[in-house]
């Protein structure tokens, strides 16, 4: 019996696209960016870039996949430079949101989902130049906040009120706001 040694690079583009469509955008870029010119070109397809999630969902919480500084640095220095202008939707955790949003301008970003947000992390983000100078003020139409909850819902009302007081002046084009406090 003869054995064949087929590598990923031997597959036609159509089959690679079928495979890649079943992977998360984070995994595609972290694993394949910089491997070779052909793969770099394939992963530049809009379908992989327009929605970029740095969040992994487990059964009862959201995990920021960029909490490791090495991974965060690689995305900021090697991956985002080639795709930041094409991103339309970002899902970010509270530990990396400020860094990712400060790294580049995102001219096509109109949707933003922030996970594990508490009053302190949101206040810090709002005070940062990226939001306070109005860069996203006229861009963001969809905002989703998944709040970190370690207290009873009734006890969160003052914190949530402060977050809402910051949202509406910052995001003037906002047409959809989703608040999630499931965990």
C-alpha positions in Angstrom: 0.0 0.0 0.0 1.3 3.4 -1.0 1.2 6.3 1.4 0.7 9.9 0.4 2.0 12.8 2.3 -0.4 15.7 1.7 0.1 19.0 3.5 -2.3 21.9 4.0 -0.5 23.8 1.2 -1.3 21.0 -1.3 -5.0 21.5 -0.9 -6.9 23.7 -3.5 -8.1 27.1 -2.4 -11.7 26.0 -2.4 -11.1 23.2 0.1 -9.0 25.4 2.3 -11.9 28.0 2.4 -14.3 25.3 3.4 -12.1 24.2 6.2 -11.3 27.7 7.3 -15.0 28.7 7.4 -15.4 26.1 10.2 -12.7 27.7 12.4 -12.8 30.7 14.7 -11.2 33.9 13.3 -8.9 34.0 16.3 -7.6 30.5 15.5 -7.2 31.3 11.8 -5.1 34.3 12.3 -3.1 33.1 15.3 -2.2 29.8 13.5 -1.9 30.8 9.9 -0.8 34.4 9.6 2.7 34.6 8.3 3.0 30.9 7.4 3.3 31.6 3.7 2.1 34.1 1.0 -0.7 31.9 -0.2 -2.3 31.4 3.2 -1.8 35.0 4.0 -3.8 35.9 0.9 -6.5 33.4 1.6 -7.1 34.6 5.2 -7.4 38.2 3.9 -10.9 37.2 2.6 -13.6 39.5 4.1 -15.4 36.6 5.5 -12.6 36.0 8.0 -11.8 39.6 8.8 -15.1 41.4 9.2 -16.0 39.7 12.5 -13.1 39.2 14.9 -13.6 37.6 18.3 -11.0 37.4 21.0 -13.5 35.7 23.3 -13.9 32.1 24.1 -17.1 31.0 25.7 -17.2 28.3 28.4 -20.2 26.9 30.1 -20.5 29.7 32.6 -18.1 32.5 31.6 -16.3 34.3 28.9 -12.5 33.9 28.6 -10.4 36.7 27.1 -8.1 34.8 24.6 -5.7 37.8 24.7 -5.1 37.8 28.4 -1.7 36.3 27.7 0.7 39.2 27.0 2.6 37.2 24.3 -0.5 36.4 22.3 -1.7 40.0 22.7 1.6 41.4 21.5 1.6 39.1 18.5 -1.9 40.2 17.5 -1.0 43.9 17.9 2.4 43.7 16.1 2.0 41.1 13.4 -1.7 40.4 12.7 -3.8 43.5 13.2 -1.5 45.7 11.0 -2.7 43.9 7.9 -6.4 43.6 8.8 -7.5 46.5 11.1 -9.0 48.5 8.3 -11.4 45.7 7.3 -12.7 44.8 10.7 -16.4 45.6 11.2 -17.2 43.8 14.4 -14.9 43.2 17.4 -15.5 41.1 20.5 -13.1 42.0 23.3 -12.5 41.1 26.9 -11.9 43.7 29.5 -8.3 42.7 30.0 -7.4 43.5 26.4 -10.0 45.9 25.1 -8.0 49.1 25.8 -4.8 47.8 24.2 -6.6 46.5 21.1 -8.7 49.6 20.6 -5.6 51.9 21.0 -3.4 49.9 18.7 -5.0 51.0 15.4 -7.8 53.0 13.9 -10.7 50.8 12.8 -12.4 52.9 10.1 -15.0 50.3 9.3 -15.8 49.2 12.8 -19.5 49.7 13.6 -20.1 46.9 16.1 -18.4 46.3 19.4 -18.9 43.7 22.1 -17.1 44.0 25.4 -17.0 41.1 27.8 -16.3 40.8 31.6 -16.9 44.6 31.9 -17.2 46.2 35.3 -17.5 49.9 36.1 -13.8 50.4 36.7 -12.7 48.8 33.3 -15.4 50.7 31.4 -14.6 54.0 33.1 -10.9 53.5 32.2 -11.8 52.8 28.6 -14.1 55.8 28.4 -11.3 58.1 29.7 -8.9 56.8 27.1 -8.1 58.9 24.0 -9.7 56.4 21.7 -13.2 57.0 23.0 -12.8 60.5 24.5 -11.6 62.0 21.2 -14.7 60.8 19.4 -13.0 58.3 17.1 -15.8 55.8 17.6 -18.5 58.4 18.4 -20.0 58.4 14.9 -19.0 54.8 14.0 -20.4 52.5 16.6 -24.0 51.5 15.9 -24.1 48.3 17.9 -22.7 47.9 21.4 -22.9 44.8 23.5 -21.8 44.7 27.1 -21.4 41.5 29.1 -21.0 42.7 32.6 -18.9 41.0 35.3 -21.3 40.2 38.1 -20.0 39.1 41.5 -22.9 40.6 43.4 -26.6 40.5 43.4 -28.3 42.2 40.4 -30.0 44.8 42.7 -26.6 45.8 44.0 -25.3 46.4 40.5 -27.8 49.1 39.7 -25.5 52.1 40.8 -22.6 50.7 38.7 -24.8 50.0 35.7 -26.3 53.5 35.9 -22.8 55.0 35.7 -21.9 52.9 32.7 -25.1 54.0 30.9 -24.4 57.6 31.7 -21.1 57.2 29.9 -22.4 55.2 26.9 -24.9 57.6 25.4 -22.7 60.7 25.2 -19.8 58.6 23.8 -21.7 56.6 21.1 -24.0 59.1 19.4 -24.8 56.8 16.5 -25.8 53.9 18.7 -28.9 52.2 17.6 -28.6 48.9 19.4 -27.5 48.3 23.0 -27.4 44.8 24.5 -26.7 44.3 28.1 -25.9 40.8 29.3 -25.4 39.9 32.9 -25.9 36.1 32.7 -23.0 35.0 34.9 
